[in-house]
Amino acid sequence: MKFPLSQLHKLGKSKPMVEVVGVEGELQWDYCNLEGLPGEIVPGTKTMHHMGVIPKGQWDNLPETFTATDGKEYKMDDIHTLIPSKYNAYKHKDVRDESNWLGFDDGGEG
């Protein structure tokens, strides 16, 4: 897969699961070397009402490999599936759950 620079910054924070050609099972993205590349936004452009300007060159001089949490390097071109991180997924909690520590009554019987 090909990723723009802005997405590489996000992948480094969210650490998603990926599936790579030739590797059995899922791997967790740890990081890729972004040293010397622009940051997520152009400095001085983020305000209270604007999220900032994305730097130019989103596809220029990007790294070709990433390091998984197993410590090994893999080619980004070999990624065939990107699975959002389980830690960033919203998990619905049923108010009727027994571990409802606030003790709210859901109004149901039982």
Backbone atoms as SQL, in Angstrom:
CREATE TABLE atoms (id INTEGER PRIMARY KEY, chain TEXT, resi INTEGER, resn TEXT, atom TEXT, x REAL, y REAL, z REAL);
INSERT INTO atoms VALUES
  (1, 'A', 1, 'MET', 'N', 0.851, -1.183, 0.000),
  (2, 'A', 1, 'MET', 'CA', 0.000, 0.000, 0.000),
  (3, 'A', 1, 'MET', 'C', 0.884, 1.230, 0.000),
  (4, 'A', 2, 'LYS', 'N', 0.381, 2.264, -0.575),
  (5, 'A', 2, 'LYS', 'CA', 1.060, 3.556, -0.572),
  (6, 'A', 2, 'LYS', 'C', 0.312, 4.469, 0.391),
  (7, 'A', 3, 'PHE', 'N', 1.068, 5.178, 1.226),
  (8, 'A', 3, 'PHE', 'CA', 0.477, 6.074, 2.211),
  (9, 'A', 3, 'PHE', 'C', 1.070, 7.466, 2.050),
  (10, 'A', 4, 'PRO', 'N', 0.237, 8.524, 2.112),
  (11, 'A', 4, 'PRO', 'CA', 0.793, 9.876, 2.130),
  (12, 'A', 4, 'PRO', 'C', 1.427, 10.145, 3.490),
  (13, 'A', 5, 'LEU', 'N', 2.263, 11.157, 3.534),
  (14, 'A', 5, 'LEU', 'CA', 2.973, 11.498, 4.769),
  (15, 'A', 5, 'LEU', 'C', 2.028, 11.723, 5.941),
  (16, 'A', 6, 'SER', 'N', 0.911, 12.415, 5.703),
  (17, 'A', 6, 'SER', 'CA', -0.021, 12.693, 6.799),
  (18, 'A', 6, 'SER', 'C', -0.562, 11.404, 7.409),
  (19, 'A', 7, 'GLN', 'N', -0.794, 10.384, 6.583),
  (20, 'A', 7, 'GLN', 'CA', -1.298, 9.123, 7.116),
  (21, 'A', 7, 'GLN', 'C', -0.196, 8.364, 7.855),
  (22, 'A', 8, 'LEU', 'N', 1.051, 8.476, 7.409),
  (23, 'A', 8, 'LEU', 'CA', 2.151, 7.821, 8.128),
  (24, 'A', 8, 'LEU', 'C', 2.274, 8.371, 9.542),
  (25, 'A', 9, 'HIS', 'N', 2.073, 9.679, 9.695),
  (26, 'A', 9, 'HIS', 'CA', 2.083, 10.272, 11.040),
  (27, 'A', 9, 'HIS', 'C', 0.967, 9.661, 11.888),
  (28, 'A', 10, 'LYS', 'N', -0.223, 9.519, 11.309),
  (29, 'A', 10, 'LYS', 'CA', -1.365, 8.962, 12.047),
  (30, 'A', 10, 'LYS', 'C', -1.158, 7.488, 12.380),
  (31, 'A', 11, 'LEU', 'N', -0.565, 6.733, 11.465),
  (32, 'A', 11, 'LEU', 'CA', -0.311, 5.310, 11.720),
  (33, 'A', 11, 'LEU', 'C', 0.659, 5.129, 12.884),
  (34, 'A', 12, 'GLY', 'N', 1.617, 6.036, 13.006),
  (35, 'A', 12, 'GLY', 'CA', 2.567, 5.966, 14.111),
  (36, 'A', 12, 'GLY', 'C', 1.907, 6.197, 15.464),
  (37, 'A', 13, 'LYS', 'N', 0.802, 6.938, 15.466),
  (38, 'A', 13, 'LYS', 'CA', 0.083, 7.191, 16.718),
  (39, 'A', 13, 'LYS', 'C', -0.929, 6.094, 17.027),
  (40, 'A', 14, 'SER', 'N', -1.657, 5.652, 16.003),
  (41, 'A', 14, 'SER', 'CA', -2.735, 4.686, 16.244),
  (42, 'A', 14, 'SER', 'C', -2.254, 3.237, 16.292),
  (43, 'A', 15, 'LYS', 'N', -1.102, 2.953, 15.682),
  (44, 'A', 15, 'LYS', 'CA', -0.498, 1.612, 15.674),
  (45, 'A', 15, 'LYS', 'C', -1.513, 0.514, 15.302),
  (46, 'A', 16, 'PRO', 'N', -2.014, 0.585, 14.058),
  (47, 'A', 16, 'PRO', 'CA', -3.031, -0.383, 13.628),
  (48, 'A', 16, 'PRO', 'C', -2.443, -1.765, 13.382),
  (49, 'A', 17, 'MET', 'N', -3.315, -2.722, 13.206),
  (50, 'A', 17, 'MET', 'CA', -2.913, -4.066, 12.806),
  (51, 'A', 17, 'MET', 'C', -2.847, -4.076, 11.282),
  (52, 'A', 18, 'VAL', 'N', -1.868, -4.786, 10.726),
  (53, 'A', 18, 'VAL', 'CA', -1.728, -4.898, 9.276),
  (54, 'A', 18, 'VAL', 'C', -1.502, -6.357, 8.913),
  (55, 'A', 19, 'GLU', 'N', -1.866, -6.690, 7.694),
  (56, 'A', 19, 'GLU', 'CA', -1.551, -8.001, 7.150),
  (57, 'A', 19, 'GLU', 'C', -0.603, -7.773, 5.984),
  (58, 'A', 20, 'VAL', 'N', 0.473, -8.548, 5.966),
  (59, 'A', 20, 'VAL', 'CA', 1.543, -8.365, 4.998),
  (60, 'A', 20, 'VAL', 'C', 1.695, -9.636, 4.168),
  (61, 'A', 21, 'VAL', 'N', 1.937, -9.461, 2.872),
  (62, 'A', 21, 'VAL', 'CA', 2.154, -10.587, 1.968),
  (63, 'A', 21, 'VAL', 'C', 3.326, -11.428, 2.479),
  (64, 'A', 22, 'GLY', 'N', 3.127, -12.724, 2.560),
  (65, 'A', 22, 'GLY', 'CA', 4.190, -13.636, 2.975),
  (66, 'A', 22, 'GLY', 'C', 4.339, -13.811, 4.472),
  (67, 'A', 23, 'VAL', 'N', 3.499, -13.158, 5.257),
  (68, 'A', 23, 'VAL', 'CA', 3.568, -13.267, 6.716),
  (69, 'A', 23, 'VAL', 'C', 2.239, -13.828, 7.205),
  (70, 'A', 24, 'GLU', 'N', 2.312, -14.859, 8.007),
  (71, 'A', 24, 'GLU', 'CA', 1.109, -15.490, 8.547),
  (72, 'A', 24, 'GLU', 'C', 0.551, -14.644, 9.695),
  (73, 'A', 25, 'GLY', 'N', -0.723, -14.327, 9.642),
  (74, 'A', 25, 'GLY', 'CA', -1.374, -13.597, 10.721),
  (75, 'A', 25, 'GLY', 'C', -1.202, -12.092, 10.609),
  (76, 'A', 26, 'GLU', 'N', -1.619, -11.405, 11.660),
  (77, 'A', 26, 'GLU', 'CA', -1.576, -9.951, 11.697),
  (78, 'A', 26, 'GLU', 'C', -0.324, -9.467, 12.418),
  (79, 'A', 27, 'LEU', 'N', 0.144, -8.294, 12.007),
  (80, 'A', 27, 'LEU', 'CA', 1.249, -7.612, 12.672),
  (81, 'A', 27, 'LEU', 'C', 0.737, -6.285, 13.183),
  (82, 'A', 28, 'GLN', 'N', 1.344, -5.772, 14.244),
  (83, 'A', 28, 'GLN', 'CA', 0.968, -4.439, 14.706),
  (84, 'A', 28, 'GLN', 'C', 2.047, -3.450, 14.296),
  (85, 'A', 29, 'TRP', 'N', 1.616, -2.421, 13.585),
  (86, 'A', 29, 'TRP', 'CA', 2.506, -1.334, 13.155),
  (87, 'A', 29, 'TRP', 'C', 3.068, -0.686, 14.405),
  (88, 'A', 30, 'ASP', 'N', 4.370, -0.454, 14.439),
  (89, 'A', 30, 'ASP', 'CA', 4.968, 0.257, 15.564),
  (90, 'A', 30, 'ASP', 'C', 5.381, 1.655, 15.123),
  (91, 'A', 31, 'TYR', 'N', 6.263, 1.737, 14.118),
  (92, 'A', 31, 'TYR', 'CA', 6.702, 3.042, 13.636),
  (93, 'A', 31, 'TYR', 'C', 7.360, 2.910, 12.269),
  (94, 'A', 32, 'CYS', 'N', 7.552, 4.047, 11.621),
  (95, 'A', 32, 'CYS', 'CA', 8.408, 4.123, 10.446),
  (96, 'A', 32, 'CYS', 'C', 9.245, 5.381, 10.621),
  (97, 'A', 33, 'ASN', 'N', 10.400, 5.398, 10.018),
  (98, 'A', 33, 'ASN', 'CA', 11.336, 6.502, 10.207),
  (99, 'A', 33, 'ASN', 'C', 10.894, 7.710, 9.388),
  (100, 'A', 34, 'LEU', 'N', 10.421, 8.737, 10.059),
  (101, 'A', 34, 'LEU', 'CA', 9.980, 9.962, 9.403),
  (102, 'A', 34, 'LEU', 'C', 10.955, 11.110, 9.640),
  (103, 'A', 35, 'GLU', 'N', 12.154, 10.772, 10.087),
  (104, 'A', 35, 'GLU', 'CA', 13.166, 11.785, 10.375),
  (105, 'A', 35, 'GLU', 'C', 13.512, 12.567, 9.110),
  (106, 'A', 36, 'GLY', 'N', 13.550, 13.877, 9.247),
  (107, 'A', 36, 'GLY', 'CA', 13.883, 14.742, 8.131),
  (108, 'A', 36, 'GLY', 'C', 12.701, 15.104, 7.246),
  (109, 'A', 37, 'LEU', 'N', 11.530, 14.529, 7.521),
  (110, 'A', 37, 'LEU', 'CA', 10.338, 14.838, 6.740),
  (111, 'A', 37, 'LEU', 'C', 9.497, 15.876, 7.474),
  (112, 'A', 38, 'PRO', 'N', 8.646, 16.615, 6.748),
  (113, 'A', 38, 'PRO', 'CA', 7.813, 17.632, 7.411),
  (114, 'A', 38, 'PRO', 'C', 6.897, 17.022, 8.461),
  (115, 'A', 39, 'GLY', 'N', 6.466, 17.856, 9.390),
  (116, 'A', 39, 'GLY', 'CA', 5.531, 17.414, 10.422),
  (117, 'A', 39, 'GLY', 'C', 4.132, 17.243, 9.862),
  (118, 'A', 40, 'GLU', 'N', 3.178, 17.026, 10.753),
  (119, 'A', 40, 'GLU', 'CA', 1.794, 16.801, 10.336),
  (120, 'A', 40, 'GLU', 'C', 1.148, 18.044, 9.728),
  (121, 'A', 41, 'ILE', 'N', 1.493, 19.205, 10.269),
  (122, 'A', 41, 'ILE', 'CA', 0.952, 20.455, 9.727),
  (123, 'A', 41, 'ILE', 'C', 2.087, 21.466, 9.609),
  (124, 'A', 42, 'VAL', 'N', 1.872, 22.497, 8.783),
  (125, 'A', 42, 'VAL', 'CA', 2.847, 23.571, 8.641),
  (126, 'A', 42, 'VAL', 'C', 2.835, 24.380, 9.929),
  (127, 'A', 43, 'PRO', 'N', 4.002, 24.563, 10.568),
  (128, 'A', 43, 'PRO', 'CA', 4.055, 25.308, 11.829),
  (129, 'A', 43, 'PRO', 'C', 3.439, 26.712, 11.690),
  (130, 'A', 44, 'GLY', 'N', 2.690, 27.116, 12.682),
  (131, 'A', 44, 'GLY', 'CA', 2.097, 28.443, 12.709),
  (132, 'A', 44, 'GLY', 'C', 0.765, 28.561, 11.989),
  (133, 'A', 45, 'THR', 'N', 0.238, 27.449, 11.440),
  (134, 'A', 45, 'THR', 'CA', -1.026, 27.533, 10.705),
  (135, 'A', 45, 'THR', 'C', -2.208, 26.999, 11.496),
  (136, 'A', 46, 'LYS', 'N', -1.959, 26.410, 12.638),
  (137, 'A', 46, 'LYS', 'CA', -3.050, 25.864, 13.448),
  (138, 'A', 46, 'LYS', 'C', -3.604, 26.959, 14.348),
  (139, 'A', 47, 'THR', 'N', -4.921, 27.126, 14.285),
  (140, 'A', 47, 'THR', 'CA', -5.579, 28.123, 15.114),
  (141, 'A', 47, 'THR', 'C', -6.755, 27.466, 15.824),
  (142, 'A', 48, 'MET', 'N', -7.489, 28.273, 16.564),
  (143, 'A', 48, 'MET', 'CA', -8.648, 27.764, 17.279),
  (144, 'A', 48, 'MET', 'C', -9.735, 27.304, 16.308),
  (145, 'A', 49, 'HIS', 'N', -9.742, 27.873, 15.106),
  (146, 'A', 49, 'HIS', 'CA', -10.798, 27.582, 14.149),
  (147, 'A', 49, 'HIS', 'C', -10.299, 26.803, 12.931),
  (148, 'A', 50, 'HIS', 'N', -9.025, 26.487, 12.868),
  (149, 'A', 50, 'HIS', 'CA', -8.459, 25.824, 11.700),
  (150, 'A', 50, 'HIS', 'C', -7.465, 24.759, 12.171),
  (151, 'A', 51, 'MET', 'N', -7.573, 23.568, 11.627),
  (152, 'A', 51, 'MET', 'CA', -6.719, 22.455, 12.065),
  (153, 'A', 51, 'MET', 'C', -5.288, 22.540, 11.527),
  (154, 'A', 52, 'GLY', 'N', -5.006, 23.513, 10.694),
  (155, 'A', 52, 'GLY', 'CA', -3.660, 23.693, 10.177),
  (156, 'A', 52, 'GLY', 'C', -3.544, 23.247, 8.730),
  (157, 'A', 53, 'VAL', 'N', -2.512, 23.740, 8.072),
  (158, 'A', 53, 'VAL', 'CA', -2.271, 23.425, 6.670),
  (159, 'A', 53, 'VAL', 'C', -1.361, 22.206, 6.581),
  (160, 'A', 54, 'ILE', 'N', -1.754, 21.241, 5.757),
  (161, 'A', 54, 'ILE', 'CA', -0.928, 20.054, 5.533),
  (162, 'A', 54, 'ILE', 'C', 0.253, 20.454, 4.656),
  (163, 'A', 55, 'PRO', 'N', 1.479, 20.054, 5.009),
  (164, 'A', 55, 'PRO', 'CA', 2.631, 20.448, 4.207),
  (165, 'A', 55, 'PRO', 'C', 2.590, 19.849, 2.802),
  (166, 'A', 56, 'LYS', 'N', 3.248, 20.537, 1.866),
  (167, 'A', 56, 'LYS', 'CA', 3.357, 20.027, 0.502),
  (168, 'A', 56, 'LYS', 'C', 4.319, 18.851, 0.494),
  (169, 'A', 57, 'GLY', 'N', 4.272, 18.082, -0.579),
  (170, 'A', 57, 'GLY', 'CA', 5.197, 16.957, -0.702),
  (171, 'A', 57, 'GLY', 'C', 4.744, 15.730, 0.053),
  (172, 'A', 58, 'GLN', 'N', 3.431, 15.472, 0.098),
  (173, 'A', 58, 'GLN', 'CA', 2.894, 14.335, 0.837),
  (174, 'A', 58, 'GLN', 'C', 3.350, 12.999, 0.271),
  (175, 'A', 59, 'TRP', 'N', 3.847, 12.973, -0.952),
  (176, 'A', 59, 'TRP', 'CA', 4.266, 11.712, -1.574),
  (177, 'A', 59, 'TRP', 'C', 5.760, 11.697, -1.876),
  (178, 'A', 60, 'ASP', 'N', 6.510, 12.720, -1.440),
  (179, 'A', 60, 'ASP', 'CA', 7.926, 12.838, -1.784),
  (180, 'A', 60, 'ASP', 'C', 8.841, 12.240, -0.723),
  (181, 'A', 61, 'ASN', 'N', 9.811, 11.458, -1.163),
  (182, 'A', 61, 'ASN', 'CA', 10.884, 10.923, -0.303),
  (183, 'A', 61, 'ASN', 'C', 10.371, 10.183, 0.929),
  (184, 'A', 62, 'LEU', 'N', 9.334, 9.408, 0.765),
  (185, 'A', 62, 'LEU', 'CA', 8.758, 8.682, 1.895),
  (186, 'A', 62, 'LEU', 'C', 9.510, 7.380, 2.158),
  (187, 'A', 63, 'PRO', 'N', 9.508, 6.918, 3.413),
  (188, 'A', 63, 'PRO', 'CA', 10.152, 5.642, 3.714),
  (189, 'A', 63, 'PRO', 'C', 9.424, 4.491, 3.020),
  (190, 'A', 64, 'GLU', 'N', 10.144, 3.426, 2.735),
  (191, 'A', 64, 'GLU', 'CA', 9.557, 2.267, 2.065),
  (192, 'A', 64, 'GLU', 'C', 9.256, 1.133, 3.017),
  (193, 'A', 65, 'THR', 'N', 9.743, 1.247, 4.264),
  (194, 'A', 65, 'THR', 'CA', 9.536, 0.169, 5.234),
  (195, 'A', 65, 'THR', 'C', 8.943, 0.719, 6.529),
  (196, 'A', 66, 'PHE', 'N', 8.362, -0.186, 7.297),
  (197, 'A', 66, 'PHE', 'CA', 7.881, 0.146, 8.639),
  (198, 'A', 66, 'PHE', 'C', 8.379, -0.944, 9.572),
  (199, 'A', 67, 'THR', 'N', 8.414, -0.649, 10.854),
  (200, 'A', 67, 'THR', 'CA', 8.813, -1.623, 11.865),
  (201, 'A', 67, 'THR', 'C', 7.579, -2.031, 12.646),
  (202, 'A', 68, 'ALA', 'N', 7.387, -3.330, 12.774),
  (203, 'A', 68, 'ALA', 'CA', 6.262, -3.864, 13.546),
  (204, 'A', 68, 'ALA', 'C', 6.688, -4.018, 14.999),
  (205, 'A', 69, 'THR', 'N', 5.735, -4.305, 15.858),
  (206, 'A', 69, 'THR', 'CA', 6.043, -4.460, 17.280),
  (207, 'A', 69, 'THR', 'C', 6.899, -5.692, 17.558),
  (208, 'A', 70, 'ASP', 'N', 7.050, -6.574, 16.556),
  (209, 'A', 70, 'ASP', 'CA', 7.954, -7.719, 16.733),
  (210, 'A', 70, 'ASP', 'C', 9.409, -7.332, 16.486),
  (211, 'A', 71, 'GLY', 'N', 9.654, -6.044, 16.142),
  (212, 'A', 71, 'GLY', 'CA', 11.008, -5.539, 15.935),
  (213, 'A', 71, 'GLY', 'C', 11.549, -5.738, 14.531),
  (214, 'A', 72, 'LYS', 'N', 10.803, -6.367, 13.657),
  (215, 'A', 72, 'LYS', 'CA', 11.260, -6.614, 12.291),
  (216, 'A', 72, 'LYS', 'C', 10.727, -5.546, 11.352),
  (217, 'A', 73, 'GLU', 'N', 11.489, -5.305, 10.265),
  (218, 'A', 73, 'GLU', 'CA', 11.067, -4.346, 9.248),
  (219, 'A', 73, 'GLU', 'C', 10.346, -5.056, 8.123),
  (220, 'A', 74, 'TYR', 'N', 9.317, -4.406, 7.602),
  (221, 'A', 74, 'TYR', 'CA', 8.536, -4.940, 6.493),
  (222, 'A', 74, 'TYR', 'C', 8.331, -3.839, 5.464),
  (223, 'A', 75, 'LYS', 'N', 8.157, -4.223, 4.205),
  (224, 'A', 75, 'LYS', 'CA', 7.904, -3.256, 3.143),
  (225, 'A', 75, 'LYS', 'C', 6.449, -2.798, 3.186),
  (226, 'A', 76, 'MET', 'N', 6.248, -1.507, 3.057),
  (227, 'A', 76, 'MET', 'CA', 4.877, -0.976, 3.037),
  (228, 'A', 76, 'MET', 'C', 4.128, -1.459, 1.803),
  (229, 'A', 77, 'ASP', 'N', 4.841, -1.666, 0.705),
  (230, 'A', 77, 'ASP', 'CA', 4.196, -2.160, -0.515),
  (231, 'A', 77, 'ASP', 'C', 3.609, -3.556, -0.329),
  (232, 'A', 78, 'ASP', 'N', 4.096, -4.306, 0.675),
  (233, 'A', 78, 'ASP', 'CA', 3.609, -5.666, 0.915),
  (234, 'A', 78, 'ASP', 'C', 2.366, -5.710, 1.802),
  (235, 'A', 79, 'ILE', 'N', 1.945, -4.560, 2.329),
  (236, 'A', 79, 'ILE', 'CA', 0.731, -4.521, 3.154),
  (237, 'A', 79, 'ILE', 'C', -0.472, -4.696, 2.238),
  (238, 'A', 80, 'HIS', 'N', -1.316, -5.675, 2.544),
  (239, 'A', 80, 'HIS', 'CA', -2.525, -5.849, 1.743),
  (240, 'A', 80, 'HIS', 'C', -3.803, -5.569, 2.547),
  (241, 'A', 81, 'THR', 'N', -3.704, -5.490, 3.872),
  (242, 'A', 81, 'THR', 'CA', -4.867, -5.187, 4.698),
  (243, 'A', 81, 'THR', 'C', -4.445, -4.291, 5.853),
  (244, 'A', 82, 'LEU', 'N', -5.217, -3.255, 6.093),
  (245, 'A', 82, 'LEU', 'CA', -4.990, -2.341, 7.204),
  (246, 'A', 82, 'LEU', 'C', -6.223, -2.410, 8.097),
  (247, 'A', 83, 'ILE', 'N', -6.028, -2.815, 9.353),
  (248, 'A', 83, 'ILE', 'CA', -7.130, -3.001, 10.292),
  (249, 'A', 83, 'ILE', 'C', -7.000, -1.928, 11.371),
  (250, 'A', 84, 'PRO', 'N', -8.027, -1.090, 11.565),
  (251, 'A', 84, 'PRO', 'CA', -7.932, -0.047, 12.587),
  (252, 'A', 84, 'PRO', 'C', -7.589, -0.630, 13.955),
  (253, 'A', 85, 'SER', 'N', -6.852, 0.136, 14.719),
  (254, 'A', 85, 'SER', 'CA', -6.430, -0.301, 16.045),
  (255, 'A', 85, 'SER', 'C', -7.631, -0.571, 16.941),
  (256, 'A', 86, 'LYS', 'N', -7.577, -1.663, 17.659),
  (257, 'A', 86, 'LYS', 'CA', -8.650, -2.014, 18.586),
  (258, 'A', 86, 'LYS', 'C', -8.729, -1.011, 19.728),
  (259, 'A', 87, 'TYR', 'N', -7.617, -0.356, 20.031),
  (260, 'A', 87, 'TYR', 'CA', -7.602, 0.598, 21.132),
  (261, 'A', 87, 'TYR', 'C', -8.321, 1.889, 20.766),
  (262, 'A', 88, 'ASN', 'N', -8.445, 2.174, 19.459),
  (263, 'A', 88, 'ASN', 'CA', -9.100, 3.396, 19.026),
  (264, 'A', 88, 'ASN', 'C', -10.556, 3.160, 18.641),
  (265, 'A', 89, 'ALA', 'N', -10.980, 1.927, 18.658),
  (266, 'A', 89, 'ALA', 'CA', -12.355, 1.610, 18.266),
  (267, 'A', 89, 'ALA', 'C', -13.305, 1.953, 19.405),
  (268, 'A', 90, 'TYR', 'N', -14.455, 2.466, 19.038),
  (269, 'A', 90, 'TYR', 'CA', -15.473, 2.777, 20.035),
  (270, 'A', 90, 'TYR', 'C', -16.124, 1.473, 20.466),
  (271, 'A', 91, 'LYS', 'N', -16.224, 1.264, 21.746),
  (272, 'A', 91, 'LYS', 'CA', -16.876, 0.076, 22.262),
  (273, 'A', 91, 'LYS', 'C', -18.110, 0.506, 23.039),
  (274, 'A', 92, 'HIS', 'N', -19.260, 0.062, 22.564),
  (275, 'A', 92, 'HIS', 'CA', -20.520, 0.407, 23.221),
  (276, 'A', 92, 'HIS', 'C', -20.653, -0.368, 24.525),
  (277, 'A', 93, 'LYS', 'N', -21.063, 0.322, 25.567),
  (278, 'A', 93, 'LYS', 'CA', -21.305, -0.339, 26.850),
  (279, 'A', 93, 'LYS', 'C', -22.790, -0.306, 27.149),
  (280, 'A', 94, 'ASP', 'N', -23.353, -1.442, 27.332),
  (281, 'A', 94, 'ASP', 'CA', -24.782, -1.546, 27.625),
  (282, 'A', 94, 'ASP', 'C', -25.026, -1.060, 29.050),
  (283, 'A', 95, 'VAL', 'N', -26.022, -0.177, 29.221),
  (284, 'A', 95, 'VAL', 'CA', -26.307, 0.356, 30.556),
  (285, 'A', 95, 'VAL', 'C', -26.819, -0.724, 31.488),
  (286, 'A', 96, 'ARG', 'N', -27.247, -1.855, 30.940),
  (287, 'A', 96, 'ARG', 'CA', -27.733, -2.949, 31.781),
  (288, 'A', 96, 'ARG', 'C', -26.609, -3.880, 32.203),
  (289, 'A', 97, 'ASP', 'N', -25.383, -3.550, 31.826),
  (290, 'A', 97, 'ASP', 'CA', -24.231, -4.380, 32.158),
  (291, 'A', 97, 'ASP', 'C', -24.078, -4.452, 33.683),
  (292, 'A', 98, 'GLU', 'N', -23.739, -5.632, 34.190),
  (293, 'A', 98, 'GLU', 'CA', -23.587, -5.824, 35.636),
  (294, 'A', 98, 'GLU', 'C', -22.467, -4.978, 36.223),
  (295, 'A', 99, 'SER', 'N', -21.478, -4.639, 35.401),
  (296, 'A', 99, 'SER', 'CA', -20.358, -3.861, 35.919),
  (297, 'A', 99, 'SER', 'C', -20.611, -2.354, 35.813),
  (298, 'A', 100, 'ASN', 'N', -21.872, -1.962, 35.720),
  (299, 'A', 100, 'ASN', 'CA', -22.253, -0.557, 35.649),
  (300, 'A', 100, 'ASN', 'C', -21.939, 0.074, 37.006),
  (301, 'A', 101, 'TRP', 'N', -20.753, 0.628, 37.127),
  (302, 'A', 101, 'TRP', 'CA', -20.275, 1.081, 38.422),
  (303, 'A', 101, 'TRP', 'C', -21.006, 2.305, 38.963),
  (304, 'A', 102, 'LEU', 'N', -21.720, 3.033, 38.111),
  (305, 'A', 102, 'LEU', 'CA', -22.468, 4.173, 38.619),
  (306, 'A', 102, 'LEU', 'C', -23.801, 3.762, 39.213),
  (307, 'A', 103, 'GLY', 'N', -24.247, 2.543, 38.899),
  (308, 'A', 103, 'GLY', 'CA', -25.458, 2.028, 39.486),
  (309, 'A', 103, 'GLY', 'C', -26.733, 2.613, 38.939),
  (310, 'A', 104, 'PHE', 'N', -26.692, 3.148, 37.737),
  (311, 'A', 104, 'PHE', 'CA', -27.914, 3.713, 37.139),
  (312, 'A', 104, 'PHE', 'C', -28.914, 2.613, 36.881),
  (313, 'A', 105, 'ASP', 'N', -30.174, 2.926, 37.118),
  (314, 'A', 105, 'ASP', 'CA', -31.249, 1.998, 36.824),
  (315, 'A', 105, 'ASP', 'C', -31.718, 2.264, 35.398),
  (316, 'A', 106, 'ASP', 'N', -31.722, 1.226, 34.566),
  (317, 'A', 106, 'ASP', 'CA', -32.129, 1.417, 33.175),
  (318, 'A', 106, 'ASP', 'C', -33.646, 1.412, 33.008),
  (319, 'A', 107, 'GLY', 'N', -34.356, 1.259, 34.080),
  (320, 'A', 107, 'GLY', 'CA', -35.803, 1.297, 34.036),
  (321, 'A', 107, 'GLY', 'C', -36.449, -0.024, 33.665),
  (322, 'A', 108, 'GLY', 'N', -35.645, -1.013, 33.367),
  (323, 'A', 108, 'GLY', 'CA', -36.176, -2.321, 32.985),
  (324, 'A', 108, 'GLY', 'C', -36.464, -3.180, 34.199),
  (325, 'A', 109, 'GLU', 'N', -37.130, -4.262, 33.955),
  (326, 'A', 109, 'GLU', 'CA', -37.441, -5.190, 35.041),
  (327, 'A', 109, 'GLU', 'C', -36.260, -6.111, 35.274),
  (328, 'A', 110, 'GLY', 'N', -36.077, -6.535, 36.477),
  (329, 'A', 110, 'GLY', 'CA', -35.098, -7.569, 36.800),
  (330, 'A', 110, 'GLY', 'C', -33.890, -7.040, 37.337);
